[in-house]
Amino acid sequence: MSLEGRGVVVTGGGRGIGRAVARRLAENGAAVVVSARTTDEIE
């Protein structure tokens, strides 16, 4: 599935399922914005 040209916001993307979802979306061409409780989890 191509997500080229799509923007996605992933909450809870610092670890676990949220991180896996964010990575998969990016691999499929989406522009991904990730939020997490701390910046350590998303840097």
Backbone as a chain_set.jsonl record, in Angstrom:
{"seq": "MSLEGRGVVVTGGGRGIGRAVARRLAENGAAVVVSARTTDEIE", "coords": {"N": [[0.845, -1.167, 0.0], [0.707, 2.12, -0.94], [1.555, 5.167, 0.532], [2.3, 7.579, -0.35], [2.527, 11.09, -0.363], [0.768, 11.433, 1.713], [-0.039, 12.545, 5.004], [0.589, 11.701, 8.385], [-0.243, 11.412, 11.826], [1.151, 10.004, 14.652], [0.37, 9.022, 17.786], [1.866, 8.21, 20.891], [4.137, 7.099, 19.827], [6.679, 6.473, 20.671], [7.614, 4.0, 21.505], [7.208, 0.416, 21.37], [4.123, -0.721, 19.981], [3.264, 1.689, 18.797], [5.675, 2.8, 17.836], [6.423, 0.864, 15.964], [4.289, 1.065, 14.168], [4.617, 3.718, 13.259], [7.104, 3.519, 11.965], [6.499, 1.666, 9.92], [4.559, 3.08, 8.464], [6.129, 5.214, 7.531], [7.95, 3.789, 5.954], [6.254, 3.129, 3.921], [5.906, 5.483, 2.602], [4.594, 7.656, 3.818], [4.418, 10.922, 5.301], [5.441, 11.296, 8.459], [4.478, 12.295, 11.692], [5.464, 12.123, 14.981], [4.433, 11.644, 18.33], [5.361, 11.534, 21.773], [5.741, 10.705, 25.264], [8.211, 11.54, 26.292], [11.121, 13.169, 24.927], [13.322, 11.57, 24.674], [12.44, 9.087, 23.871], [11.828, 9.355, 21.193], [13.935, 10.344, 19.723]], "CA": [[0.0, 0.0, 0.0], [1.493, 3.341, -1.022], [1.022, 6.306, 1.271], [2.973, 8.763, -0.88], [1.736, 12.31, -0.334], [-0.143, 11.438, 2.864], [0.528, 12.915, 6.294], [0.036, 10.883, 9.465], [0.202, 11.697, 13.188], [1.128, 8.804, 15.489], [0.55, 9.301, 19.209], [2.446, 7.047, 21.556], [5.063, 6.497, 18.878], [8.022, 6.355, 21.219], [8.049, 2.608, 21.677], [6.181, -0.607, 21.206], [3.276, -0.753, 18.791], [3.294, 3.009, 18.169], [6.928, 2.944, 17.088], [6.348, -0.037, 14.81], [3.33, 1.647, 13.221], [5.247, 4.9, 12.663], [8.13, 3.062, 11.016], [5.859, 1.038, 8.757], [3.948, 4.155, 7.682], [7.216, 5.92, 6.849], [8.456, 2.891, 4.91], [5.283, 3.127, 2.83], [5.891, 6.778, 1.949], [3.867, 8.706, 4.53], [5.131, 11.902, 6.119], [4.988, 10.892, 9.792], [4.752, 13.104, 12.878], [5.349, 11.217, 16.129], [4.443, 12.24, 19.667], [5.649, 10.598, 22.859], [5.798, 11.393, 26.557], [9.521, 12.182, 26.44], [11.862, 13.248, 23.664], [14.284, 10.463, 24.625], [11.828, 7.948, 23.192], [11.635, 9.559, 19.755], [15.13, 10.86, 19.048]], "C": [[0.896, 1.238, 0.0], [0.791, 4.469, -0.277], [1.701, 7.601, 0.838], [2.021, 9.955, -0.856], [0.756, 12.402, 0.825], [0.622, 11.844, 4.112], [-0.182, 12.147, 7.395], [0.61, 11.354, 10.795], [0.062, 10.419, 13.996], [1.362, 9.237, 16.927], [1.056, 8.034, 19.882], [3.457, 6.339, 20.687], [6.471, 6.301, 19.389], [8.529, 4.939, 21.353], [6.893, 1.669, 21.387], [5.428, -0.53, 19.89], [3.305, 0.582, 18.061], [4.534, 3.228, 17.33], [6.901, 2.083, 15.832], [5.409, 0.516, 13.745], [3.959, 2.84, 12.511], [6.295, 4.502, 11.628], [7.512, 2.478, 9.755], [5.204, 2.096, 7.864], [5.01, 4.909, 6.887], [7.794, 5.08, 5.719], [7.542, 2.876, 3.691], [5.046, 4.512, 2.247], [5.163, 7.896, 2.657], [4.837, 9.669, 5.201], [4.587, 11.725, 7.532], [5.426, 11.906, 10.846], [4.478, 12.21, 14.073], [5.325, 12.027, 17.417], [4.682, 11.143, 20.69], [5.734, 11.398, 24.15], [7.122, 12.095, 26.787], [10.235, 12.196, 25.097], [12.885, 12.131, 23.546], [13.741, 9.289, 23.824], [11.756, 8.118, 21.679], [12.862, 10.102, 19.031], [15.985, 9.753, 18.495]], "O": [[1.758, 1.373, 0.868], [-0.409, 4.69, -0.439], [1.683, 8.595, 1.563], [0.867, 9.852, -1.271], [-0.012, 13.361, 0.907], [1.801, 11.519, 4.256], [-1.398, 11.962, 7.352], [1.798, 11.66, 10.892], [-1.01, 9.813, 14.029], [2.427, 9.759, 17.256], [0.709, 6.923, 19.481], [3.627, 5.124, 20.785], [7.371, 5.991, 18.61], [9.736, 4.699, 21.32], [5.754, 2.092, 21.187], [6.011, -0.306, 18.829], [3.363, 0.61, 16.832], [4.456, 3.782, 16.233], [7.312, 2.527, 14.76], [5.706, 0.442, 12.552], [3.847, 2.963, 11.291], [6.362, 5.084, 10.545], [7.96, 2.77, 8.646], [5.289, 2.01, 6.639], [4.815, 5.208, 5.709], [8.094, 5.602, 4.646], [7.991, 2.64, 2.57], [4.099, 4.711, 1.486], [5.116, 9.009, 2.132], [5.931, 9.285, 5.613], [3.407, 11.974, 7.779], [6.585, 12.319, 10.889], [3.408, 11.612, 14.181], [6.093, 12.975, 17.582], [4.275, 9.994, 20.513], [5.792, 12.627, 24.124], [7.153, 13.151, 27.419], [9.989, 11.348, 24.239], [13.281, 11.773, 22.437], [14.502, 8.576, 23.171], [11.636, 7.13, 20.954], [12.811, 10.3, 17.817], [17.028, 10.018, 17.898]]}, "num_chains": 1, "name": "protein.A"}
